Amino acid sequence: MSRVLQSLRNIVGAVMLALSVVGPAQAESLRAGTAAFLREDYVTAARILGPLAERSNAAAQFYLCFMYANGRGVPQSYDEAAIWCFRSAEQGHAGAQYMMGLMYDKGQGVPENFVEAHKWLNLAAGHAPRKDRASWVRIRDAVASKMTLGQLGLARQLAIDWRPKPE
């Protein structure tokens, strides 16, 4: 799980860029929640990020996904993690897409589904931070090795057809 935590740290730069698009109060809350997350004060992070996630902030939703998946600052729940991951991934958050792919691969909070896993991992790899791209591609390719050619073709087509959906 430290690889995922490291990926989160790498994504912080992208989150900071996204702050320029949201309102000042929301940006300050996201900064505070991200800072709490990075210093591993997950209870505070969940308290700050929860309301932002409810208001459709993809970065906040992603952090809640990670916290629920790993029981950090909130009770561990793959079902709850999947809800937050899906909401964030649907908006185009690469980290959430990666986590969503992992969840479908393992059947954590969602039914095991290699087609969906590959779709999300493929989308994530295409938008991965440079430092994470190679490892995310390896995970995607590992999932592909479990699939038939037909499943792989379907997963690729789903990724091609996918478009972000703002909440």
Buried (B, 14 or more C-beta within 10 A) or exposed (E): EEEBBEBBEBBBEBBBEBBEEBEEEBBEBBBBBBBBBBEEBBEBBBBBBBEBBEEEBBBBBBBBBBBBBBEBBBEEBBEBBBBBBBBBBBBBBBBBBBBBBBBBBEEBBBEEBBBBBBBBBBBBBBBBBEEBBEBBBEBBEEBBEEBEEEBBEBBBEBBEEBEEEEE
